[in-house]
Amino acid sequence: DSGGSGGVLRHADPGDAAAVLDAVLTDHAGGWALPRAARPVVDVDYVLAAAGLLADDHPGAAAAMLRHHLGA
């Protein structure tokens, strides 16, 4: 990875990425409220940034892209 955030998970074995995310989503030590039914997804196709750019002017297209690529 060239230093961008998330590269470790994007390029990791899916099982390893799931283990990292599971550890984060079950960590109660910091006192933060955790999501009740989180479904973690790793953006391997780099679509989150593109969806964010589309969201204001084309919210339907942004939502469709996220549903297609991330199963959201």
PDB file of N, CA, C, O and CB in Angstrom:
ATOM      1  N   ASP A   1       0.840  -1.189   0.000  1.00  0.00           N
ATOM      2  CA  ASP A   1       0.000   0.000   0.000  1.00  0.00           C
ATOM      3  C   ASP A   1       0.876   1.240   0.000  1.00  0.00           C
ATOM      4  O   ASP A   1       1.973   1.229   0.559  1.00  0.00           O
ATOM      5  CB  ASP A   1      -0.951   0.005   1.214  1.00  0.00           C
ATOM      6  N   SER A   2       0.408   2.285  -0.610  1.00  0.00           N
ATOM      7  CA  SER A   2       1.211   3.504  -0.721  1.00  0.00           C
ATOM      8  C   SER A   2       1.004   4.445   0.452  1.00  0.00           C
ATOM      9  O   SER A   2       1.338   5.626   0.354  1.00  0.00           O
ATOM     10  CB  SER A   2       0.886   4.223  -2.005  1.00  0.00           C
ATOM     11  N   GLY A   3       0.471   3.960   1.540  1.00  0.00           N
ATOM     12  CA  GLY A   3       0.323   4.793   2.725  1.00  0.00           C
ATOM     13  C   GLY A   3      -1.105   5.236   2.983  1.00  0.00           C
ATOM     14  O   GLY A   3      -1.380   5.849   4.015  1.00  0.00           O
ATOM     15  N   GLY A   4      -2.026   4.938   2.064  1.00  0.00           N
ATOM     16  CA  GLY A   4      -3.420   5.312   2.267  1.00  0.00           C
ATOM     17  C   GLY A   4      -4.050   4.470   3.354  1.00  0.00           C
ATOM     18  O   GLY A   4      -3.583   3.367   3.640  1.00  0.00           O
ATOM     19  N   SER A   5      -5.090   4.971   3.953  1.00  0.00           N
ATOM     20  CA  SER A   5      -5.733   4.214   5.034  1.00  0.00           C
ATOM     21  C   SER A   5      -6.491   3.023   4.466  1.00  0.00           C
ATOM     22  O   SER A   5      -7.028   3.087   3.360  1.00  0.00           O
ATOM     23  CB  SER A   5      -6.690   5.118   5.843  1.00  0.00           C
ATOM     24  N   GLY A   6      -6.530   1.958   5.215  1.00  0.00           N
ATOM     25  CA  GLY A   6      -7.304   0.792   4.846  1.00  0.00           C
ATOM     26  C   GLY A   6      -6.591  -0.201   3.962  1.00  0.00           C
ATOM     27  O   GLY A   6      -7.125  -1.282   3.714  1.00  0.00           O
ATOM     28  N   GLY A   7      -5.400   0.122   3.475  1.00  0.00           N
ATOM     29  CA  GLY A   7      -4.697  -0.769   2.574  1.00  0.00           C
ATOM     30  C   GLY A   7      -4.423  -2.130   3.171  1.00  0.00           C
ATOM     31  O   GLY A   7      -4.425  -3.132   2.455  1.00  0.00           O
ATOM     32  N   VAL A   8      -4.191  -2.184   4.450  1.00  0.00           N
ATOM     33  CA  VAL A   8      -3.889  -3.458   5.090  1.00  0.00           C
ATOM     34  C   VAL A   8      -5.080  -4.397   4.959  1.00  0.00           C
ATOM     35  O   VAL A   8      -4.894  -5.570   4.636  1.00  0.00           O
ATOM     36  CB  VAL A   8      -3.520  -3.252   6.573  1.00  0.00           C
ATOM     37  N   LEU A   9      -6.270  -3.927   5.194  1.00  0.00           N
ATOM     38  CA  LEU A   9      -7.447  -4.781   5.092  1.00  0.00           C
ATOM     39  C   LEU A   9      -7.823  -5.059   3.643  1.00  0.00           C
ATOM     40  O   LEU A   9      -8.253  -6.167   3.322  1.00  0.00           O
ATOM     41  CB  LEU A   9      -8.617  -4.144   5.813  1.00  0.00           C
ATOM     42  N   ARG A  10      -7.670  -4.090   2.778  1.00  0.00           N
ATOM     43  CA  ARG A  10      -8.031  -4.262   1.368  1.00  0.00           C
ATOM     44  C   ARG A  10      -7.214  -5.351   0.701  1.00  0.00           C
ATOM     45  O   ARG A  10      -7.712  -6.051  -0.181  1.00  0.00           O
ATOM     46  CB  ARG A  10      -7.850  -2.960   0.617  1.00  0.00           C
ATOM     47  N   HIS A  11      -5.975  -5.499   1.110  1.00  0.00           N
ATOM     48  CA  HIS A  11      -5.084  -6.456   0.467  1.00  0.00           C
ATOM     49  C   HIS A  11      -4.862  -7.710   1.303  1.00  0.00           C
ATOM     50  O   HIS A  11      -4.062  -8.569   0.930  1.00  0.00           O
ATOM     51  CB  HIS A  11      -3.763  -5.806   0.177  1.00  0.00           C
ATOM     52  N   ALA A  12      -5.545  -7.820   2.403  1.00  0.00           N
ATOM     53  CA  ALA A  12      -5.376  -8.972   3.297  1.00  0.00           C
ATOM     54  C   ALA A  12      -6.232 -10.142   2.841  1.00  0.00           C
ATOM     55  O   ALA A  12      -7.196  -9.976   2.094  1.00  0.00           O
ATOM     56  CB  ALA A  12      -5.734  -8.593   4.742  1.00  0.00           C
ATOM     57  N   ASP A  13      -5.868 -11.301   3.296  1.00  0.00           N
ATOM     58  CA  ASP A  13      -6.710 -12.476   3.129  1.00  0.00           C
ATOM     59  C   ASP A  13      -8.056 -12.162   3.789  1.00  0.00           C
ATOM     60  O   ASP A  13      -8.077 -11.597   4.882  1.00  0.00           O
ATOM     61  CB  ASP A  13      -6.040 -13.768   3.754  1.00  0.00           C
ATOM     62  N   PRO A  14      -9.179 -12.512   3.153  1.00  0.00           N
ATOM     63  CA  PRO A  14     -10.496 -12.185   3.734  1.00  0.00           C
ATOM     64  C   PRO A  14     -10.671 -12.672   5.171  1.00  0.00           C
ATOM     65  O   PRO A  14     -11.306 -11.989   5.975  1.00  0.00           O
ATOM     66  CB  PRO A  14     -11.588 -12.779   2.880  1.00  0.00           C
ATOM     67  N   GLY A  15     -10.128 -13.826   5.505  1.00  0.00           N
ATOM     68  CA  GLY A  15     -10.234 -14.328   6.882  1.00  0.00           C
ATOM     69  C   GLY A  15      -9.466 -13.467   7.864  1.00  0.00           C
ATOM     70  O   GLY A  15      -9.930 -13.223   8.978  1.00  0.00           O
ATOM     71  N   ASP A  16      -8.289 -13.002   7.456  1.00  0.00           N
ATOM     72  CA  ASP A  16      -7.502 -12.120   8.321  1.00  0.00           C
ATOM     73  C   ASP A  16      -8.198 -10.780   8.511  1.00  0.00           C
ATOM     74  O   ASP A  16      -8.236 -10.245   9.618  1.00  0.00           O
ATOM     75  CB  ASP A  16      -6.101 -11.905   7.737  1.00  0.00           C
ATOM     76  N   ALA A  17      -8.751 -10.240   7.424  1.00  0.00           N
ATOM     77  CA  ALA A  17      -9.475  -8.964   7.520  1.00  0.00           C
ATOM     78  C   ALA A  17     -10.671  -9.107   8.460  1.00  0.00           C
ATOM     79  O   ALA A  17     -10.930  -8.227   9.280  1.00  0.00           O
ATOM     80  CB  ALA A  17      -9.946  -8.491   6.116  1.00  0.00           C
ATOM     81  N   ALA A  18     -11.395 -10.216   8.338  1.00  0.00           N
ATOM     82  CA  ALA A  18     -12.552 -10.449   9.210  1.00  0.00           C
ATOM     83  C   ALA A  18     -12.131 -10.539  10.671  1.00  0.00           C
ATOM     84  O   ALA A  18     -12.840 -10.047  11.549  1.00  0.00           O
ATOM     85  CB  ALA A  18     -13.284 -11.732   8.799  1.00  0.00           C
ATOM     86  N   ALA A  19     -10.992 -11.159  10.940  1.00  0.00           N
ATOM     87  CA  ALA A  19     -10.511 -11.274  12.323  1.00  0.00           C
ATOM     88  C   ALA A  19     -10.175  -9.906  12.903  1.00  0.00           C
ATOM     89  O   ALA A  19     -10.481  -9.632  14.064  1.00  0.00           O
ATOM     90  CB  ALA A  19      -9.278 -12.187  12.389  1.00  0.00           C
ATOM     91  N   VAL A  20      -9.550  -9.048  12.104  1.00  0.00           N
ATOM     92  CA  VAL A  20      -9.220  -7.688  12.570  1.00  0.00           C
ATOM     93  C   VAL A  20     -10.497  -6.918  12.857  1.00  0.00           C
ATOM     94  O   VAL A  20     -10.622  -6.289  13.908  1.00  0.00           O
ATOM     95  CB  VAL A  20      -8.361  -6.930  11.519  1.00  0.00           C
ATOM     96  N   LEU A  21     -11.444  -6.963  11.931  1.00  0.00           N
ATOM     97  CA  LEU A  21     -12.697  -6.225  12.126  1.00  0.00           C
ATOM     98  C   LEU A  21     -13.478  -6.771  13.310  1.00  0.00           C
ATOM     99  O   LEU A  21     -14.075  -6.000  14.062  1.00  0.00           O
ATOM    100  CB  LEU A  21     -13.558  -6.288  10.862  1.00  0.00           C
ATOM    101  N   ASP A  22     -13.484  -8.086  13.489  1.00  0.00           N
ATOM    102  CA  ASP A  22     -14.186  -8.673  14.630  1.00  0.00           C
ATOM    103  C   ASP A  22     -13.587  -8.189  15.942  1.00  0.00           C
ATOM    104  O   ASP A  22     -14.313  -7.903  16.894  1.00  0.00           O
ATOM    105  CB  ASP A  22     -14.138 -10.202  14.562  1.00  0.00           C
ATOM    106  N   ALA A  23     -12.268  -8.100  15.990  1.00  0.00           N
ATOM    107  CA  ALA A  23     -11.618  -7.620  17.213  1.00  0.00           C
ATOM    108  C   ALA A  23     -12.035  -6.187  17.528  1.00  0.00           C
ATOM    109  O   ALA A  23     -12.250  -5.838  18.689  1.00  0.00           O
ATOM    110  CB  ALA A  23     -10.092  -7.705  17.078  1.00  0.00           C
ATOM    111  N   VAL A  24     -12.145  -5.375  16.509  1.00  0.00           N
ATOM    112  CA  VAL A  24     -12.544  -3.977  16.708  1.00  0.00           C
ATOM    113  C   VAL A  24     -14.002  -3.884  17.146  1.00  0.00           C
ATOM    114  O   VAL A  24     -14.340  -3.103  18.034  1.00  0.00           O
ATOM    115  CB  VAL A  24     -12.329  -3.167  15.419  1.00  0.00           C
ATOM    116  N   LEU A  25     -14.852  -4.675  16.527  1.00  0.00           N
ATOM    117  CA  LEU A  25     -16.288  -4.594  16.809  1.00  0.00           C
ATOM    118  C   LEU A  25     -16.696  -5.266  18.108  1.00  0.00           C
ATOM    119  O   LEU A  25     -17.854  -5.165  18.515  1.00  0.00           O
ATOM    120  CB  LEU A  25     -17.055  -5.205  15.686  1.00  0.00           C
ATOM    121  N   THR A  26     -15.771  -5.948  18.766  1.00  0.00           N
ATOM    122  CA  THR A  26     -16.103  -6.587  20.041  1.00  0.00           C
ATOM    123  C   THR A  26     -15.269  -6.028  21.196  1.00  0.00           C
ATOM    124  O   THR A  26     -15.284  -6.582  22.296  1.00  0.00           O
ATOM    125  CB  THR A  26     -15.896  -8.095  19.938  1.00  0.00           C
ATOM    126  N   ASP A  27     -14.549  -4.943  20.954  1.00  0.00           N
ATOM    127  CA  ASP A  27     -13.693  -4.339  21.977  1.00  0.00           C
ATOM    128  C   ASP A  27     -14.504  -3.368  22.827  1.00  0.00           C
ATOM    129  O   ASP A  27     -14.895  -2.299  22.359  1.00  0.00           O
ATOM    130  CB  ASP A  27     -12.488  -3.612  21.329  1.00  0.00           C
ATOM    131  N   HIS A  28     -14.753  -3.743  24.061  1.00  0.00           N
ATOM    132  CA  HIS A  28     -15.544  -2.913  24.976  1.00  0.00           C
ATOM    133  C   HIS A  28     -14.675  -2.081  25.919  1.00  0.00           C
ATOM    134  O   HIS A  28     -15.207  -1.345  26.750  1.00  0.00           O
ATOM    135  CB  HIS A  28     -16.475  -3.790  25.791  1.00  0.00           C
ATOM    136  N   ALA A  29     -13.371  -2.180  25.807  1.00  0.00           N
ATOM    137  CA  ALA A  29     -12.462  -1.558  26.766  1.00  0.00           C
ATOM    138  C   ALA A  29     -12.486  -0.033  26.733  1.00  0.00           C
ATOM    139  O   ALA A  29     -12.269   0.598  27.767  1.00  0.00           O
ATOM    140  CB  ALA A  29     -11.070  -2.033  26.512  1.00  0.00           C
ATOM    141  N   GLY A  30     -12.737   0.566  25.597  1.00  0.00           N
ATOM    142  CA  GLY A  30     -12.679   2.022  25.488  1.00  0.00           C
ATOM    143  C   GLY A  30     -13.915   2.740  25.967  1.00  0.00           C
ATOM    144  O   GLY A  30     -13.914   3.967  26.056  1.00  0.00           O
ATOM    145  N   GLY A  31     -14.974   2.009  26.280  1.00  0.00           N
ATOM    146  CA  GLY A  31     -16.194   2.633  26.757  1.00  0.00           C
ATOM    147  C   GLY A  31     -17.076   3.177  25.640  1.00  0.00           C
ATOM    148  O   GLY A  31     -18.109   3.786  25.917  1.00  0.00           O
ATOM    149  N   TRP A  32     -16.686   2.968  24.372  1.00  0.00           N
ATOM    150  CA  TRP A  32     -17.493   3.434  23.246  1.00  0.00           C
ATOM    151  C   TRP A  32     -18.676   2.503  23.033  1.00  0.00           C
ATOM    152  O   TRP A  32     -18.572   1.292  23.230  1.00  0.00           O
ATOM    153  CB  TRP A  32     -16.642   3.526  21.962  1.00  0.00           C
ATOM    154  N   ALA A  33     -19.784   3.072  22.635  1.00  0.00           N
ATOM    155  CA  ALA A  33     -20.936   2.246  22.276  1.00  0.00           C
ATOM    156  C   ALA A  33     -20.637   1.551  20.948  1.00  0.00           C
ATOM    157  O   ALA A  33     -20.251   2.198  19.974  1.00  0.00           O
ATOM    158  CB  ALA A  33     -22.247   3.107  22.180  1.00  0.00           C
ATOM    159  N   LEU A  34     -20.815   0.250  20.915  1.00  0.00           N
ATOM    160  CA  LEU A  34     -20.551  -0.514  19.706  1.00  0.00           C
ATOM    161  C   LEU A  34     -21.839  -0.710  18.918  1.00  0.00           C
ATOM    162  O   LEU A  34     -22.922  -0.748  19.504  1.00  0.00           O
ATOM    163  CB  LEU A  34     -19.919  -1.871  20.049  1.00  0.00           C
ATOM    164  N   PRO A  35     -21.737  -0.833  17.601  1.00  0.00           N
ATOM    165  CA  PRO A  35     -22.931  -1.111  16.797  1.00  0.00           C
ATOM    166  C   PRO A  35     -23.563  -2.432  17.219  1.00  0.00           C
ATOM    167  O   PRO A  35     -22.855  -3.379  17.564  1.00  0.00           O
ATOM    168  CB  PRO A  35     -22.579  -1.145  15.296  1.00  0.00           C
ATOM    169  N   ARG A  36     -24.876  -2.498  17.193  1.00  0.00           N
ATOM    170  CA  ARG A  36     -25.565  -3.720  17.615  1.00  0.00           C
ATOM    171  C   ARG A  36     -25.523  -4.804  16.548  1.00  0.00           C
ATOM    172  O   ARG A  36     -25.380  -5.983  16.872  1.00  0.00           O
ATOM    173  CB  ARG A  36     -27.004  -3.411  17.966  1.00  0.00           C
ATOM    174  N   ALA A  37     -25.643  -4.431  15.313  1.00  0.00           N
ATOM    175  CA  ALA A  37     -25.694  -5.426  14.240  1.00  0.00           C
ATOM    176  C   ALA A  37     -24.790  -4.997  13.090  1.00  0.00           C
ATOM    177  O   ALA A  37     -25.219  -4.965  11.936  1.00  0.00           O
ATOM    178  CB  ALA A  37     -27.147  -5.626  13.742  1.00  0.00           C
ATOM    179  N   ALA A  38     -23.567  -4.675  13.400  1.00  0.00           N
ATOM    180  CA  ALA A  38     -22.640  -4.228  12.359  1.00  0.00           C
ATOM    181  C   ALA A  38     -22.341  -5.361  11.389  1.00  0.00           C
ATOM    182  O   ALA A  38     -22.165  -6.512  11.789  1.00  0.00           O
ATOM    183  CB  ALA A  38     -21.335  -3.704  12.982  1.00  0.00           C
ATOM    184  N   ARG A  39     -22.287  -5.019  10.122  1.00  0.00           N
ATOM    185  CA  ARG A  39     -21.905  -5.971   9.085  1.00  0.00           C
ATOM    186  C   ARG A  39     -20.700  -5.366   8.384  1.00  0.00           C
ATOM    187  O   ARG A  39     -20.849  -4.621   7.415  1.00  0.00           O
ATOM    188  CB  ARG A  39     -23.094  -6.267   8.072  1.00  0.00           C
ATOM    189  N   PRO A  40     -19.513  -5.682   8.872  1.00  0.00           N
ATOM    190  CA  PRO A  40     -18.319  -5.049   8.316  1.00  0.00           C
ATOM    191  C   PRO A  40     -18.082  -5.448   6.863  1.00  0.00           C
ATOM    192  O   PRO A  40     -18.289  -6.596   6.471  1.00  0.00           O
ATOM    193  CB  PRO A  40     -17.102  -5.407   9.151  1.00  0.00           C
ATOM    194  N   VAL A  41     -17.645  -4.475   6.083  1.00  0.00           N
ATOM    195  CA  VAL A  41     -17.343  -4.692   4.672  1.00  0.00           C
ATOM    196  C   VAL A  41     -16.024  -3.997   4.380  1.00  0.00           C
ATOM    197  O   VAL A  41     -15.806  -2.866   4.815  1.00  0.00           O
ATOM    198  CB  VAL A  41     -18.493  -4.158   3.740  1.00  0.00           C
ATOM    199  N   VAL A  42     -15.149  -4.662   3.651  1.00  0.00           N
ATOM    200  CA  VAL A  42     -13.883  -4.062   3.241  1.00  0.00           C
ATOM    201  C   VAL A  42     -14.053  -3.574   1.804  1.00  0.00           C
ATOM    202  O   VAL A  42     -14.447  -4.345   0.929  1.00  0.00           O
ATOM    203  CB  VAL A  42     -12.686  -5.085   3.366  1.00  0.00           C
ATOM    204  N   ASP A  43     -13.765  -2.321   1.563  1.00  0.00           N
ATOM    205  CA  ASP A  43     -13.941  -1.692   0.252  1.00  0.00           C
ATOM    206  C   ASP A  43     -12.782  -2.049  -0.679  1.00  0.00           C
ATOM    207  O   ASP A  43     -11.898  -1.227  -0.920  1.00  0.00           O
ATOM    208  CB  ASP A  43     -14.053  -0.161   0.399  1.00  0.00           C
ATOM    209  N   VAL A  44     -12.791  -3.280  -1.202  1.00  0.00           N
ATOM    210  CA  VAL A  44     -11.704  -3.730  -2.066  1.00  0.00           C
ATOM    211  C   VAL A  44     -11.763  -3.102  -3.458  1.00  0.00           C
ATOM    212  O   VAL A  44     -10.766  -3.117  -4.180  1.00  0.00           O
ATOM    213  CB  VAL A  44     -11.736  -5.236  -2.186  1.00  0.00           C
ATOM    214  N   ASP A  45     -12.906  -2.555  -3.841  1.00  0.00           N
ATOM    215  CA  ASP A  45     -13.056  -1.934  -5.162  1.00  0.00           C
ATOM    216  C   ASP A  45     -12.909  -0.418  -5.129  1.00  0.00           C
ATOM    217  O   ASP A  45     -13.074   0.239  -6.157  1.00  0.00           O
ATOM    218  CB  ASP A  45     -14.400  -2.291  -5.745  1.00  0.00           C
ATOM    219  N   TYR A  46     -12.602   0.145  -3.966  1.00  0.00           N
ATOM    220  CA  TYR A  46     -12.379   1.586  -3.814  1.00  0.00           C
ATOM    221  C   TYR A  46     -13.594   2.417  -4.250  1.00  0.00           C
ATOM    222  O   TYR A  46     -13.436   3.419  -4.947  1.00  0.00           O
ATOM    223  CB  TYR A  46     -11.156   2.007  -4.620  1.00  0.00           C
ATOM    224  N   VAL A  47     -14.790   2.013  -3.849  1.00  0.00           N
ATOM    225  CA  VAL A  47     -15.986   2.730  -4.285  1.00  0.00           C
ATOM    226  C   VAL A  47     -16.518   3.742  -3.267  1.00  0.00           C
ATOM    227  O   VAL A  47     -17.356   4.571  -3.623  1.00  0.00           O
ATOM    228  CB  VAL A  47     -17.059   1.744  -4.601  1.00  0.00           C
ATOM    229  N   LEU A  48     -16.064   3.700  -2.028  1.00  0.00           N
ATOM    230  CA  LEU A  48     -16.605   4.625  -1.029  1.00  0.00           C
ATOM    231  C   LEU A  48     -16.324   6.085  -1.378  1.00  0.00           C
ATOM    232  O   LEU A  48     -17.202   6.934  -1.225  1.00  0.00           O
ATOM    233  CB  LEU A  48     -16.025   4.308   0.338  1.00  0.00           C
ATOM    234  N   ALA A  49     -15.135   6.381  -1.838  1.00  0.00           N
ATOM    235  CA  ALA A  49     -14.801   7.758  -2.204  1.00  0.00           C
ATOM    236  C   ALA A  49     -15.655   8.218  -3.376  1.00  0.00           C
ATOM    237  O   ALA A  49     -16.178   9.332  -3.369  1.00  0.00           O
ATOM    238  CB  ALA A  49     -13.307   7.881  -2.553  1.00  0.00           C
ATOM    239  N   ALA A  50     -15.797   7.361  -4.382  1.00  0.00           N
ATOM    240  CA  ALA A  50     -16.602   7.719  -5.549  1.00  0.00           C
ATOM    241  C   ALA A  50     -18.062   7.937  -5.144  1.00  0.00           C
ATOM    242  O   ALA A  50     -18.699   8.878  -5.620  1.00  0.00           O
ATOM    243  CB  ALA A  50     -16.503   6.623  -6.632  1.00  0.00           C
ATOM    244  N   ALA A  51     -18.586   7.094  -4.288  1.00  0.00           N
ATOM    245  CA  ALA A  51     -19.966   7.256  -3.832  1.00  0.00           C
ATOM    246  C   ALA A  51     -20.128   8.563  -3.064  1.00  0.00           C
ATOM    247  O   ALA A  51     -21.147   9.241  -3.195  1.00  0.00           O
ATOM    248  CB  ALA A  51     -20.387   6.068  -2.953  1.00  0.00           C
ATOM    249  N   GLY A  52     -19.142   8.910  -2.275  1.00  0.00           N
ATOM    250  CA  GLY A  52     -19.199  10.174  -1.546  1.00  0.00           C
ATOM    251  C   GLY A  52     -19.227  11.370  -2.478  1.00  0.00           C
ATOM    252  O   GLY A  52     -19.934  12.343  -2.220  1.00  0.00           O
ATOM    253  N   LEU A  53     -18.471  11.306  -3.549  1.00  0.00           N
ATOM    254  CA  LEU A  53     -18.471  12.400  -4.517  1.00  0.00           C
ATOM    255  C   LEU A  53     -19.797  12.490  -5.263  1.00  0.00           C
ATOM    256  O   LEU A  53     -20.232  13.589  -5.607  1.00  0.00           O
ATOM    257  CB  LEU A  53     -17.329  12.225  -5.511  1.00  0.00           C
ATOM    258  N   LEU A  54     -20.432  11.383  -5.513  1.00  0.00           N
ATOM    259  CA  LEU A  54     -21.716  11.373  -6.220  1.00  0.00           C
ATOM    260  C   LEU A  54     -22.901  11.737  -5.328  1.00  0.00           C
ATOM    261  O   LEU A  54     -23.920  12.222  -5.821  1.00  0.00           O
ATOM    262  CB  LEU A  54     -21.950  10.015  -6.825  1.00  0.00           C
ATOM    263  N   ALA A  55     -22.780  11.510  -4.044  1.00  0.00           N
ATOM    264  CA  ALA A  55     -23.924  11.551  -3.127  1.00  0.00           C
ATOM    265  C   ALA A  55     -24.734  12.838  -3.159  1.00  0.00           C
ATOM    266  O   ALA A  55     -25.963  12.776  -3.145  1.00  0.00           O
ATOM    267  CB  ALA A  55     -23.449  11.333  -1.751  1.00  0.00           C
ATOM    268  N   ASP A  56     -24.099  13.989  -3.201  1.00  0.00           N
ATOM    269  CA  ASP A  56     -24.859  15.243  -3.174  1.00  0.00           C
ATOM    270  C   ASP A  56     -25.703  15.447  -4.425  1.00  0.00           C
ATOM    271  O   ASP A  56     -26.883  15.785  -4.329  1.00  0.00           O
ATOM    272  CB  ASP A  56     -23.917  16.412  -3.009  1.00  0.00           C
ATOM    273  N   ASP A  57     -25.112  15.246  -5.586  1.00  0.00           N
ATOM    274  CA  ASP A  57     -25.815  15.522  -6.835  1.00  0.00           C
ATOM    275  C   ASP A  57     -26.562  14.325  -7.406  1.00  0.00           C
ATOM    276  O   ASP A  57     -27.528  14.494  -8.149  1.00  0.00           O
ATOM    277  CB  ASP A  57     -24.847  16.017  -7.846  1.00  0.00           C
ATOM    278  N   HIS A  58     -26.126  13.124  -7.067  1.00  0.00           N
ATOM    279  CA  HIS A  58     -26.729  11.910  -7.617  1.00  0.00           C
ATOM    280  C   HIS A  58     -26.866  10.842  -6.532  1.00  0.00           C
ATOM    281  O   HIS A  58     -26.227   9.793  -6.607  1.00  0.00           O
ATOM    282  CB  HIS A  58     -25.887  11.372  -8.795  1.00  0.00           C
ATOM    283  N   PRO A  59     -27.696  11.109  -5.525  1.00  0.00           N
ATOM    284  CA  PRO A  59     -27.771  10.169  -4.397  1.00  0.00           C
ATOM    285  C   PRO A  59     -28.231   8.772  -4.800  1.00  0.00           C
ATOM    286  O   PRO A  59     -27.777   7.787  -4.217  1.00  0.00           O
ATOM    287  CB  PRO A  59     -28.704  10.711  -3.348  1.00  0.00           C
ATOM    288  N   GLY A  60     -29.115   8.666  -5.774  1.00  0.00           N
ATOM    289  CA  GLY A  60     -29.579   7.352  -6.211  1.00  0.00           C
ATOM    290  C   GLY A  60     -28.460   6.534  -6.830  1.00  0.00           C
ATOM    291  O   GLY A  60     -28.335   5.337  -6.573  1.00  0.00           O
ATOM    292  N   ALA A  61     -27.646   7.193  -7.651  1.00  0.00           N
ATOM    293  CA  ALA A  61     -26.521   6.504  -8.282  1.00  0.00           C
ATOM    294  C   ALA A  61     -25.500   6.072  -7.232  1.00  0.00           C
ATOM    295  O   ALA A  61     -24.949   4.974  -7.309  1.00  0.00           O
ATOM    296  CB  ALA A  61     -25.854   7.410  -9.334  1.00  0.00           C
ATOM    297  N   ALA A  62     -25.256   6.933  -6.262  1.00  0.00           N
ATOM    298  CA  ALA A  62     -24.303   6.594  -5.199  1.00  0.00           C
ATOM    299  C   ALA A  62     -24.797   5.386  -4.405  1.00  0.00           C
ATOM    300  O   ALA A  62     -24.032   4.462  -4.129  1.00  0.00           O
ATOM    301  CB  ALA A  62     -24.087   7.802  -4.255  1.00  0.00           C
ATOM    302  N   ALA A  63     -26.067   5.399  -4.044  1.00  0.00           N
ATOM    303  CA  ALA A  63     -26.628   4.283  -3.277  1.00  0.00           C
ATOM    304  C   ALA A  63     -26.600   2.993  -4.082  1.00  0.00           C
ATOM    305  O   ALA A  63     -26.285   1.932  -3.544  1.00  0.00           O
ATOM    306  CB  ALA A  63     -28.063   4.597  -2.846  1.00  0.00           C
ATOM    307  N   ALA A  64     -26.927   3.075  -5.373  1.00  0.00           N
ATOM    308  CA  ALA A  64     -26.918   1.880  -6.219  1.00  0.00           C
ATOM    309  C   ALA A  64     -25.507   1.309  -6.338  1.00  0.00           C
ATOM    310  O   ALA A  64     -25.323   0.092  -6.314  1.00  0.00           O
ATOM    311  CB  ALA A  64     -27.476   2.206  -7.615  1.00  0.00           C
ATOM    312  N   MET A  65     -24.512   2.188  -6.465  1.00  0.00           N
ATOM    313  CA  MET A  65     -23.135   1.727  -6.572  1.00  0.00           C
ATOM    314  C   MET A  65     -22.706   1.016  -5.290  1.00  0.00           C
ATOM    315  O   MET A  65     -22.050  -0.025  -5.342  1.00  0.00           O
ATOM    316  CB  MET A  65     -22.196   2.906  -6.871  1.00  0.00           C
ATOM    317  N   LEU A  66     -23.076   1.577  -4.145  1.00  0.00           N
ATOM    318  CA  LEU A  66     -22.714   0.938  -2.882  1.00  0.00           C
ATOM    319  C   LEU A  66     -23.415  -0.401  -2.710  1.00  0.00           C
ATOM    320  O   LEU A  66     -22.809  -1.373  -2.260  1.00  0.00           O
ATOM    321  CB  LEU A  66     -23.050   1.851  -1.715  1.00  0.00           C
ATOM    322  N   ARG A  67     -24.687  -0.448  -3.067  1.00  0.00           N
ATOM    323  CA  ARG A  67     -25.406  -1.735  -2.975  1.00  0.00           C
ATOM    324  C   ARG A  67     -24.751  -2.778  -3.871  1.00  0.00           C
ATOM    325  O   ARG A  67     -24.585  -3.928  -3.466  1.00  0.00           O
ATOM    326  CB  ARG A  67     -26.895  -1.561  -3.367  1.00  0.00           C
ATOM    327  N   HIS A  68     -24.382  -2.388  -5.070  1.00  0.00           N
ATOM    328  CA  HIS A  68     -23.803  -3.332  -6.016  1.00  0.00           C
ATOM    329  C   HIS A  68     -22.419  -3.816  -5.560  1.00  0.00           C
ATOM    330  O   HIS A  68     -22.151  -5.018  -5.563  1.00  0.00           O
ATOM    331  CB  HIS A  68     -23.704  -2.691  -7.398  1.00  0.00           C
ATOM    332  N   HIS A  69     -21.566  -2.907  -5.178  1.00  0.00           N
ATOM    333  CA  HIS A  69     -20.180  -3.256  -4.857  1.00  0.00           C
ATOM    334  C   HIS A  69     -19.974  -3.755  -3.433  1.00  0.00           C
ATOM    335  O   HIS A  69     -19.115  -4.602  -3.191  1.00  0.00           O
ATOM    336  CB  HIS A  69     -19.307  -2.073  -5.084  1.00  0.00           C
ATOM    337  N   LEU A  70     -20.746  -3.243  -2.502  1.00  0.00           N
ATOM    338  CA  LEU A  70     -20.508  -3.574  -1.101  1.00  0.00           C
ATOM    339  C   LEU A  70     -21.622  -4.420  -0.475  1.00  0.00           C
ATOM    340  O   LEU A  70     -21.509  -4.872   0.664  1.00  0.00           O
ATOM    341  CB  LEU A  70     -20.340  -2.309  -0.311  1.00  0.00           C
ATOM    342  N   GLY A  71     -22.671  -4.619  -1.222  1.00  0.00           N
ATOM    343  CA  GLY A  71     -23.792  -5.370  -0.665  1.00  0.00           C
ATOM    344  C   GLY A  71     -24.503  -4.610   0.429  1.00  0.00           C
ATOM    345  O   GLY A  71     -25.168  -5.204   1.277  1.00  0.00           O
ATOM    346  N   ALA A  72     -24.361  -3.271   0.413  1.00  0.00           N
ATOM    347  CA  ALA A  72     -24.959  -2.418   1.456  1.00  0.00           C
ATOM    348  C   ALA A  72     -26.421  -2.173   1.214  1.00  0.00           C
ATOM    349  O   ALA A  72     -27.068  -1.478   1.998  1.00  0.00           O
ATOM    350  CB  ALA A  72     -24.238  -1.092   1.538  1.00  0.00           C
TER     351      ALA A  72
END
